[in-house]
Amino acid sequence: MRTTIFHAVAGSVLTVAALAGCGGPATEEQRPDIATLRTADPASAAPPSPAVRERPVVRPDEGKEEFERYVAVWQECLFSHGVPRVPKGSKPAIAEHEAATAECAHLYPENWMEHQARTNPEYTDRLRDTAKCLKKKGHDVTVGGDPVALMYGDNTSANKAYDDEQECQRTAFRQDIKKYEGG
């Protein structure tokens, strides 16, 4: 038993000694005829990429006022990054200010359906359910396009279906809507 413990301790000491020797020679002692594994200095490592910032989502129970509040925050960000202010009702010339646009993009709101289209793998199926509901209510609608959306014959048909579309979306996406409640 003593011999086994002695061998285990001796083996551990030899392992530690061997590992200590793997650190490589000091800079002034480096020899080109001996291969060594070199790692980059931690300071020279590339900085970690910033986390993707999610855009604010206008919930199903929110309206135009909330959307406009988010847009105002986004515009203030643009202005603080050099995009000139424009008269009320005009749009800022953001195409000329790519850096500001990129820096503030995470602040521009999306509605809950845009968020679903971007994040929900069952979005197309839910949209088909919405179309079935609309057809039962007498609307001529299909699902298609790129990006996938509800497609009506013309704007008049789409405008007539607006209230029914809202109701059918809430029915088809009822499980998904729960995550937006009480936001």
C-alpha positions, 0 to 999 in steps of 0.5 A, a space after each residue: 500500500 505504501 508503495 502504491 501511494 509513493 508511486 502516485 505521489 512520485 508520478 504526480 510530482 513528475 507530471 507537475 515538473 514535466 508540465 512546468 517545463 512545457 511553458 517554453 523557454 524565456 524570450 531571450 533563451 528561444 532557440 530556432 532549432 527547437 519546435 515550440 507551440 506558441 499562443 497569441 498574447 491575450 492582448 492581441 486576441 480579437 475583441 469579442 463581437 458585441 451581442 446582437 441587440 434586439 429591436 423593441 417590439 410593439 405588442 398586439 395591445 399597443 398602437 400607433 402612439 407606442 410605435 411613434 414613441 419608439 421612433 422618436 427614441 430612434 430619431 434622437 439616436 440618429 441626431 446624436 450621431 450626426 444626422 441633421 434634424 429635419 422639419 416635422 413630417 419630413 424624414 431624416 436623410 439616413 441613407 447618407 449617414 450609414 454609421 449612424 444608421 448602423 449604430 441606431 438600428 436596434 432602436 427602430 421598432 418592429 410590430 409583433 407580426 414582424 417579430 414573429 416573421 423573423 423569429 417564429 419557425 411556425 410563422 408560415 403555418 400560423 399565417 396559413 391558419 390566418 388565411 383560412 380564417 379570413 376565407 371563412 369570413 368571405 375574403 379572397 386571400 392567399 399566403 405567398 411572396 417573399 417575404 411570406 405574407 397574406 396576399 389580397 387581390 388589391 388594396 381595397 380588398 386588404 382594407 376591407 379585411 383589416 378588422 377581420 385580419 386582426 381578429 384572425 391573426 389573434 386567433 392563429 397566433 394566440 399561443 405566441 401572443 401570450 409572450 407579449 402580454 404585460 410586456 
